[in-house]
């Protein structure tokens, strides 16, 4: 496997149409764990360090570190700083990189929904995770909620 170019993550669009779902392809979704569970969610993966709610699997290696999350919540750092620091955490975490590949592989067989607490993906690490996945595998259809 070639080394991943982490600087290219923001250069690719991450949201694509869900038209392919009806043709037998599977989708990668993101949503708040507070949102209603839906039939098309498939495997619901919590990406929170301390998950709550309705999920099938927890991948805490894709959660931001407690220190990073706390710094952001305490407004000690901006979203831009948080985003770069989170991407660096993932880059330096071999387990997180394996879990990104795991999600890519699972999505070949069923829908996958990545879950986190935030209501919208705009300033949530689940959006960053989908951007990483999209940069690694361009054949995944992603819907952000």
C-alpha positions in Angstrom: 0.0 0.0 0.0 1.3 3.4 -0.9 1.8 6.1 1.7 -1.2 8.3 2.0 -0.9 12.0 1.0 -2.6 13.7 4.0 -2.3 17.1 2.4 -4.7 16.2 -0.4 -7.7 15.4 1.9 -9.4 18.8 1.6 -9.0 18.9 -2.2 -11.6 16.2 -3.0 -15.3 16.7 -2.7 -16.8 14.3 -0.2 -20.5 14.4 -0.8 -21.9 12.5 -3.8 -25.4 11.6 -5.0 -27.2 8.6 -3.4 -28.6 7.6 -6.8 -26.5 4.5 -6.9 -28.2 3.0 -3.9 -31.0 1.6 -6.0 -28.5 0.0 -8.4 -27.2 -2.4 -5.7 -24.3 -0.2 -4.4 -23.9 0.5 -0.8 -23.5 3.9 0.9 -21.6 5.5 3.6 -23.7 7.8 5.7 -23.0 10.1 8.7 -25.4 11.4 11.2 -25.8 12.4 14.8 -26.3 9.5 17.2 -29.2 11.5 18.5 -31.0 11.2 15.1 -33.7 8.6 14.5 -32.4 5.2 13.5 -33.4 4.5 9.9 -33.6 1.2 7.9 -31.0 2.3 5.4 -28.4 3.0 8.2 -26.9 -0.4 7.9 -24.1 -1.0 10.4 -24.1 2.0 12.8 -20.6 2.8 13.9 -20.0 5.1 16.8 -16.8 7.2 16.4 -17.1 8.6 19.9 -14.7 7.9 22.7 -17.6 7.5 25.2 -20.5 6.3 23.1 -24.1 6.7 24.0 -27.2 5.8 22.1 -28.1 3.2 19.5 -25.0 1.8 17.7 -23.7 -1.6 16.5 -20.0 -1.0 16.8 -17.6 1.4 18.4 -14.4 2.5 16.7 -12.9 4.8 19.4 -9.6 5.1 17.5 -11.4 7.4 15.1 -12.5 9.7 17.9 -10.5 12.9 18.7 -8.3 12.7 21.7 -9.9 13.9 24.9 -7.4 16.8 25.1 -8.2 18.0 21.6 -11.9 17.7 22.0 -11.8 19.6 25.3 -9.6 22.3 23.9 -12.2 22.9 21.1 -15.2 22.8 23.5 -13.4 25.2 25.9 -12.8 27.5 22.8 -9.1 27.4 23.4 -8.6 26.5 19.7 -10.6 27.3 16.5 -12.3 24.8 14.3 -9.5 25.2 11.7 -6.9 24.3 14.4 -9.0 21.4 15.6 -9.4 20.1 12.1 -5.7 20.1 11.4 -4.8 18.6 14.8 -7.5 15.8 14.3 -6.1 14.9 10.9 -2.6 14.7 12.4 -3.9 12.4 15.2 -5.3 10.1 12.6 -2.2 10.2 10.5 -0.1 9.2 13.5 -2.4 6.5 14.6 -1.9 3.2 12.8 -5.0 1.7 14.4 -7.1 4.6 13.1 -5.7 4.1 9.6 -6.6 0.3 9.8 -10.1 1.3 10.9 -10.5 3.6 7.9 -9.7 0.7 5.6 -12.0 -1.5 7.6 -14.9 0.9 7.0 -14.0 1.0 3.3 -14.1 -2.9 3.2 -17.4 -3.2 5.2 -19.1 -0.6 2.9 -18.5 -3.0 0.0 -21.1 -5.3 1.5 -23.6 -3.1 3.4 -24.5 0.5 4.2 -22.4 2.0 7.0 -23.4 5.0 9.1 -20.8 6.9 11.1 -22.2 8.4 14.3 -21.1 11.2 16.5 -22.9 13.5 18.9 -23.0 16.8 16.9 -26.3 17.5 15.2 -24.7 18.6 11.9 -21.5 17.4 10.2 -20.1 20.9 9.5 -18.0 21.0 12.6 -17.8 17.4 13.5 -15.0 14.9 13.1 -17.3 12.4 11.4 -17.2 14.7 8.3 -13.4 14.7 8.5 -13.4 10.9 8.7 -15.6 10.8 5.5 -13.1 13.1 3.7 -10.3 10.8 4.7 -12.2 7.8 3.4 -13.1 9.6 0.2 -9.5 10.5 -0.4 -8.4 6.9 0.1 -11.2 5.2 -1.9 -12.9 7.3 -4.6 -15.5 4.5 -5.2 -17.5 5.2 -2.1 -20.8 7.1 -2.2 -21.2 9.4 0.9 -24.2 11.2 2.3 -23.6 13.6 5.2 -26.5 14.3 7.6 
